[in-house]
Amino acid sequence: MTPPLRHHGQPPRRPNIGISPDWTEAGEGNPFARYELKAVYSEAVLRAGGLPFVLPYSDDPTCVEAYLDRVSGVLITGGAFDINPVAYGDTAREGMGPMKEARTAFESALMRAALKRNMPVLGICGGMQLLNVVLGGTLYQDIGRELPEAREHEQKHDRTHPQHPVDVKDGTLLAEAVGKGQLMVNSTHHQAVKALGNQVVASAVSSDGVTEAIESSAHAFALGVQWHPEYMLTTLPVHGGVYKVFIHKARDYRR
Ligand SMILES: N[C@@H](CCC(=O)NCCCC(=O)O)C(=O)O
């Protein structure tokens, strides 16, 4: 009789992952300001082998550093808001959406400090756009107005299903995560990367020329994807590779 399979040794250590939440001000019908984190983000980190920690905002640099002393990777989530174009040397034009200045201030400080430590950073959707801006790049403020030939990037159907293909560039971190060539992605954005930041590489592009993923060649792992892989972990499991590589790099960061 073959011996029962036994668990050989400990499972890999779960690296702590700091996650930026969304913020809603108190107001009409909402007596209390609140943070919000869509469960798909923490679930994706857990499934990839990480330990998620929500990071409430702070404008105190010592608090940001204290957060980073306790995590091995930072996940900057998306949200239904836009980055103030002043951050990338522009002025707001028609088509710009609402801003969340406190959120952008905190996420920018957290991202800059993590990059300074060469700590793994993953930016999702708006988080990818922030990564490009923090690294010195710019954004199209509204695809509809500035790239009229572009396809629809704000899908009307459920995010668990894709909207369009992108071409993942060979030899990139993203290709290591999900494979090179065509990848079907969901799409929930009206802005896009315009000029790439310093030492930033476009690791995936849509057929209409919109940059769909970026990564820094100056950091061990600084990756941004314009889509939401966390919604497609069961419908298109290949997307789990984005979080798996992120968590693997985070585990290596704090050996
Ligand atoms: N400014 C960006 C925001 C894109 C983004 O993060 N969308 C996420 C949808 C809302 C959510 O999941 O909370 C843009 O629109 O281009």
The ligand as a Gaussian input file, in Angstrom:
#p B3LYP/6-31G(d) Opt

LIG

0 1
 N       -8.569000      57.348000     -14.115000
 C       -8.775000      56.032000     -14.480000
 C       -9.405000      55.118000     -13.472000
 C       -9.397000      53.705000     -13.975000
 C       -9.754000      52.721000     -12.899000
 O       -9.035000      52.534000     -11.931000
 N      -10.945000      52.139000     -13.053000
 C      -11.451000      51.232000     -12.083000
 C      -12.969000      51.219000     -12.146000
 C      -13.599000      51.539000     -10.845000
 C      -13.262000      50.561000      -9.740000
 O      -12.976000      49.369000      -9.965000
 O      -13.281000      50.988000      -8.613000
 C       -9.504000      55.956000     -15.812000
 O      -10.730000      55.939000     -15.847000
 O       -8.820000      55.853000     -16.825000

